[in-house]
Amino acid sequence: MNINKASVENSTRLAPLFDAYRQFYQQAADLKGAENYLFERLSKEESVIFFVSEGDKLLGFTQLYPVFSSISMKRAWVLNDLYVEASARKRGVGEFLLQRVKEFGIETGAASVSLSTAPDNTKAQRLYERNGYQRDETFLHYELHI
């Protein structure tokens, strides 16, 4: 298995995996929209994507968005997306991606990496906790849907 940082040139190759991720979250299939979204994020340097491949097959990816912490006066990262192809699960792909995210956070001098997951996504919760992520028991999360 290899892990790479995506560039704009990878948008088309990553789009089917990104579209599968969106469908996992009950979104309608939209391969062209997925490709356009990834192209825009990467061309504007608005996100960082790491992907795992084995030969020509993509096994999983993670997408990070930059944020900033006023308290620490440092950059932080939001791990917004993490997806492993169903046939590649239980092979360490998620762990591999999370390790690269941690290394990237250190490389960029980030204060933290944060993420959210569904309360019933216990498999993901166990993966995150095994990799050092701690459940926030201090702050409540609010969201305004627009």
Residue pairs with C-beta under 8 A, 6 or more apart in sequence:
1 52
1 53
1 54
1 59
1 91
1 92
1 93
1 96
2 52
2 53
2 54
3 50
3 51
3 52
3 53
3 96
3 97
3 100
4 10
4 50
4 51
4 53
5 48
5 49
5 50
6 14
6 38
6 42
6 48
6 49
6 50
6 51
6 61
7 42
8 39
8 42
8 43
10 38
10 42
10 49
10 51
11 35
11 38
11 39
11 42
12 35
13 58
14 38
14 49
14 51
14 58
14 61
15 31
15 32
15 34
15 35
15 38
16 31
16 34
16 58
17 51
17 58
17 60
17 61
17 83
17 85
18 34
18 37
18 38
18 61
18 81
18 83
19 29
19 30
19 31
19 34
20 83
20 85
21 61
21 81
21 83
22 29
22 30
22 34
23 29
24 83
38 49
40 46
41 47
41 49
41 63
42 49
46 65
46 66
47 63
47 64
47 65
47 66
47 80
48 63
48 64
48 66
48 77
48 104
49 61
49 62
49 63
49 64
50 61
50 62
50 64
50 97
50 100
50 101
50 104
51 58
51 60
51 61
51 62
52 58
52 59
52 60
52 61
52 88
52 93
52 96
52 97
53 59
54 88
57 85
58 85
59 84
59 85
59 88
59 91
59 93
60 82
60 83
60 84
60 85
60 88
60 93
60 94
60 96
60 97
61 81
61 82
61 83
61 97
62 79
62 81
62 82
62 83
62 97
62 98
62 100
62 101
63 79
63 80
63 81
63 82
64 77
64 78
64 79
64 80
64 101
64 104
64 113
65 77
65 78
65 80
66 75
66 76
66 77
66 78
67 75
67 76
67 77
67 78
68 74
68 75
68 76
69 75
69 76
69 111
69 112
72 111
72 112
74 109
74 110
74 111
75 108
75 109
75 110
75 111
76 110
76 111
76 112
76 113
76 114
77 101
77 104
77 105
77 108
77 110
77 112
77 113
77 114
78 113
78 114
78 115
79 101
79 113
79 114
79 115
80 115
82 94
82 97
82 98
82 115
82 124
84 93
84 94
84 97
85 93
94 127
95 127
95 130
95 131
98 127
98 128
98 131
99 131
101 113
102 113
102 131
102 132
104 110
105 112
105 113
113 133
115 128
115 133
116 141
117 124
117 125
117 128
118 124
125 135
129 135
